[in-house]
Every structure is written in C-alpha cells, then in structure tokens.
C-alpha cells in the first residue's frame, strides 16, 4: 500500500511510486472557515493490478482513520468528522463546514492485491 498526504490549511506531499502503484494528492488545500474542503486522491495501477481498498486518515495527535472504501463497500468511521465528511466514487474527500481544528494533514492510502 502507499500513503500520500495533503495538508489542509484555513483562509499532503508529492506524488510517489511504489512498484506499479502511483498515488497523487495536492500538497496543500486552502479553504475558508465554514466552507467545504475538497481533497482529491487519484492513482495509477499497472494493467495487471487492481486496488482492493482506499482509506483516508487524519493526522494531528496521532493517526485516525476517517473512511474506508473498496470496490464493493464504503464506510465512514466514527470520528469527529462523521457528520461532516463525504467520500466520492473517485476517492475525493469532502470536509463540510471546515473549522480551525481541521488544520492538519490528511492521508490517502491505496492498497492492492
């Protein structure tokens, strides 16, 4: 699996390669308090591989999983974001009604079989 981070700033990480899996997220997303943050997570796999899961984590005082997605299922974890996040089919994370406390890194993890 491969992690990539995006730092959410109020008003992360470069793309990487592990084997034949590349994951891309923006380095920084800037958003005004009260607005919706949109953090994309895209990836490329070799033709022979399939992804098996996608996770979003928040990083502030430790790592907390906030969502899980596979080709057959999707769930939001019981965190401080439970009622404020959504994950789209393309793995984009949306955080609604952003607050100052949301200023932290968000990690996208893609795993494959």
N, C-alpha and C positions, 0 to 999 in steps of 0.2 A: 504494500500500500504506500501511498505517497501523500504527504501533508503539504499544503500551501497555506500561507497566512495573508490576511488582509487586516490592516489597522483601520478601525472606524474612528474618525475624528469629527467633532462637532464644529459648526459655523453657520494581509499582508504579507509582500515578498515577491521575488521574481519567479518567472516560470522555471520549472525544473524537469529533469528527466531521470527516471529510474527504470532501467530496462527499456521496454517499449511503451511505457505509460508516461504521458506528459500532462501536468495539471497547471492551469492558468487561473490566477485571481488578480484583481487590481492591487497595487501596492497600498493605496490609501483610498478611502471613500470619505468625502466630506459631505456633511448634511447639517441642516439647521435643527435645533432642538424643536421637537414636535412634528417634524417631517418624517418621511419614510426613507430609510437607508436601503439601497439596493446593491447587493454584493454578488457579483457573478462568479461562477466556478465552472470552467469548461475543461475538457480533457480530450486527449487523443490516445487511442489504443491501436496497436498493430491489428491487422486484419484477423489474425488467429485468436486474439484475446477478447474477452468480454469482461465488463466491470460487474462486480457482484454486489457492491454497496457503495453508498456515499453518506458521509457524516459531516455535520457542521459542529464545531466546538467553539466555545468562547474561552478566552484566556485572560484572566485578571488576577485573581488569587488562586491559582491552580487551573486545571483544565476541566471544563464541564461540557458534556455532550448535550447539544440542544436539539438535534434532529438526526433521523436515520431514514435512509431511502434505499430501496433495492428495486429491481425491475418489477417485482410483484407487490411491494408494500411501501408504505410511507408512514412515519410516526413522528410526532413532536414530543420531546421529553418534558417531564415536569420540572421546569426551571423557572427562573424569573421572567423568561421570555414566552412562556407557554401561551399566553393570550395575545402576544404582540408580534409573533413571527409567522411567516409562511414560507414554504419552500416550493418553488415552481418545478414543473417537469424537467426543465433544463438545468436544475440544481441551483438556480438563483435563490439566494436568501434575502427575504424582505423583513426588515425590522420596522414596525409601525410605531409612531409616537415616540421617537427617539428621545432619550433623556441624557443628562450629563453622565450618569452612571454607565451608559453604554459605550463610553470612550475606552476601547480595549481592542485586542486582536481577535479576529475570528478566523478559524482554521477550517479549510475544506480538505477532507480526506476521501480519496477514491481507492477502493480495493478491487482486486480482480482475482479470478480463479487461475 
